[in-house]
Amino acid sequence: SEIKAEPSAASSEDDGNGGNGNRRRRLVVFLLLMTVMAINGLVYRAALTIFPLHLAERVSFPGLPDVVTGGVLASAVLAFGMVGMYTIGSAADRMDRFRLYAMLFAIVAPMLALMGVTYGVPLLISAVVFSLFYFPGQPVENSILGTYVPPHLVSSIFGLKFVVTFGLGSLGSVGAGYVVERMGSTTLYLGLAAATVVSFLVAYSASVVRRGERAAT
């Protein structure tokens, strides 16, 4: 059955203590979501900045220069993200979006770890699964914000989201280069896997707080 649209902030808040409690819960959920998006922005920039080089060093094709191999494979792997965005983005219309959002991080985290420790075909397989389930997080989180945030704040919140995701996330490129130079790409991807576990825990916490909000209405 299709998921019902999120109630607006005005309709879900009653006068008195119940309304104040729900306002606090909604603020907590929003702050948790922003935290996830900030972490996700760092992971996105760090993972993709090093991705072609990482593939070039660990996957080889006879007769092709490493740089060409890394670039071609990176493009091919990332193309699977389009499939995931459409398929899982469509599924979000029929599922609890908060749970789905957390579930995506639970799948992505071990794939990042595998990308850090594998070579050849296993690396490509883990990278494809990463691409399939990582990029759909964007339409799912956009859907959450578009239906959960009060209508008069939607545009401002989307602007804040992109500042957090791409502004703070840009630091991931610098950090990735620093880590790879000193400790190698394995350490980088294992670190990104650990950061994604944190994203899962925070996203799951947002889901739990939201369920408490709905139960109180």
C-alpha positions in Angstrom: 0.0 0.0 0.0 1.2 3.5 -0.8 2.7 5.5 2.0 0.6 8.5 3.1 1.9 12.0 2.6 3.6 13.5 5.7 1.3 15.8 7.6 2.3 19.4 7.5 3.8 21.0 10.6 0.6 23.0 11.2 -1.7 20.0 11.1 0.5 17.8 13.2 1.0 20.2 16.1 -1.7 20.7 18.7 -1.9 23.5 21.2 -0.3 22.9 24.6 2.4 20.4 25.7 1.6 17.9 22.9 2.3 20.5 20.3 5.5 21.7 21.9 6.6 18.1 22.2 6.0 17.5 18.5 7.8 20.7 17.6 10.8 19.6 19.5 10.7 16.2 17.8 10.5 17.7 14.4 13.5 20.0 15.2 15.5 16.9 16.4 14.6 15.0 13.2 15.6 17.9 11.0 19.0 18.3 12.8 19.6 14.6 12.5 18.9 14.7 8.8 21.2 17.7 8.3 24.0 15.8 10.1 23.5 12.8 7.8 23.6 15.1 4.7 26.8 16.8 5.9 28.5 13.4 6.4 27.2 12.2 3.1 28.6 15.2 1.3 32.1 14.5 2.7 31.8 10.8 1.7 30.6 11.7 -1.8 33.4 14.1 -2.6 36.1 11.9 -1.0 35.0 8.6 -2.6 34.6 10.0 -6.1 37.7 12.2 -6.1 39.9 9.2 -5.7 37.7 6.6 -7.5 39.3 6.7 -11.0 42.8 6.5 -9.5 41.7 3.7 -7.2 40.4 1.7 -10.1 43.4 2.4 -12.3 45.7 1.0 -9.6 43.7 -2.2 -8.9 42.1 -3.2 -12.2 44.0 -3.6 -15.4 43.1 -4.4 -19.0 45.8 -5.5 -21.5 46.7 -2.8 -24.0 45.0 0.0 -22.1 46.9 2.7 -20.1 46.0 2.8 -16.4 44.6 6.3 -16.6 42.2 5.3 -19.5 41.2 2.1 -17.6 40.4 4.1 -14.5 38.4 6.7 -16.3 36.4 4.3 -18.4 35.6 2.0 -15.5 34.7 4.8 -13.2 32.2 6.2 -15.8 30.7 2.7 -16.4 30.3 2.0 -12.7 28.7 5.4 -11.9 26.2 4.8 -14.7 24.6 2.2 -12.5 23.8 5.0 -10.2 21.2 6.2 -12.7 19.4 2.9 -12.6 19.4 2.9 -8.8 18.2 6.5 -8.6 15.1 5.7 -10.7 14.3 2.3 -9.3 14.7 3.1 -5.6 13.4 6.6 -6.1 10.2 5.1 -7.4 10.1 2.6 -4.5 10.3 5.5 -2.1 6.7 6.5 -3.1 5.5 3.2 -1.6 7.7 2.8 1.4 8.6 4.5 4.7 11.1 7.0 3.3 13.0 7.4 6.6 13.5 3.6 7.0 14.5 3.3 3.3 17.0 6.2 3.7 18.7 4.4 6.7 18.6 1.1 4.9 20.6 2.5 1.9 23.5 3.5 4.2 23.4 0.0 5.8 24.1 -1.4 2.3 26.6 1.2 1.2 28.9 1.0 4.2 30.1 -2.6 3.6 30.5 -1.9 -0.1 32.9 1.0 0.7 34.9 -1.3 2.9 35.1 -4.0 0.2 36.1 -1.3 -2.3 39.0 -0.5 -0.1 40.4 -4.1 0.3 39.6 -5.8 -3.0 41.1 -5.9 -6.5 39.9 -6.8 -10.0 36.5 -8.2 -10.5 35.5 -8.2 -6.8 36.3 -4.5 -6.6 34.2 -3.8 -9.7 31.3 -5.8 -8.2 31.4 -4.0 -4.9 31.7 -0.6 -6.7 28.6 -1.4 -8.9 26.6 -2.3 -5.8 27.8 0.9 -4.1 26.7 3.0 -7.1 23.3 1.3 -7.2 22.5 2.0 -3.6 24.5 5.2 -2.8 23.1 7.6 -5.4 19.4 6.8 -4.7 19.9 8.5 -1.3 19.6 11.8 -3.1 16.0 11.4 -4.4 14.9 9.8 -1.2 16.3 12.6 1.0 14.8 15.2 -1.3 11.4 13.5 -1.0 11.7 13.5 2.8 12.5 17.2 2.9 9.8 18.1 0.4 7.1 16.4 2.4 8.3 16.7 6.0 9.4 20.4 6.1 6.6 23.0 6.5 5.6 24.2 3.0 6.7 27.8 3.6 10.3 26.7 4.4 10.9 24.1 1.7 12.9 26.4 -0.6 15.1 27.6 2.2 15.7 24.2 3.6 16.7 22.8 0.1 19.1 25.7 -0.1 20.6 24.8 3.3 20.8 21.2 2.3 22.9 22.0 -0.8 25.2 24.3 1.3 25.7 21.5 3.8 26.1 18.7 1.2 28.2 20.4 -1.4 29.8 23.2 0.6 31.0 21.3 3.6 31.3 18.2 1.3 33.9 19.9 -0.8 36.4 19.5 2.1 36.2 15.8 1.3 38.3 16.2 -1.8 41.1 17.8 0.2 40.9 15.2 3.0 40.9 12.4 0.5 44.0 13.5 -1.1 45.8 13.9 2.2 44.8 10.5 3.4 45.7 8.7 0.2 49.1 10.4 0.0 50.0 9.3 3.5 48.1 6.1 4.2 46.8 4.9 0.9 43.3 4.4 -0.7 42.5 1.3 1.5 42.6 3.5 4.6 40.5 6.1 2.9 37.7 3.7 1.9 37.7 2.0 5.2 37.4 5.4 6.8 34.5 6.3 4.5 32.8 3.0 5.4 33.0 3.9 9.1 31.6 7.4 8.4 28.7 5.8 6.5 28.0 3.6 9.5 27.6 6.8 11.5 25.2 8.1 8.8 23.2 4.9 9.2 23.0 5.3 12.9 22.0 8.9 12.7 19.4 8.3 9.9 17.9 5.4 11.9 17.7 7.6 15.0 15.8 10.2 12.9 13.4 7.4 11.9 12.8 6.4 15.5 12.2 10.0 16.6 9.8 10.5 13.8 7.8 7.4 14.7 7.5 8.8 18.2 6.2 12.0 16.7 3.6 10.2 14.7 2.5 8.1 17.7 2.0 11.3 19.6 -0.4 12.9 17.1 
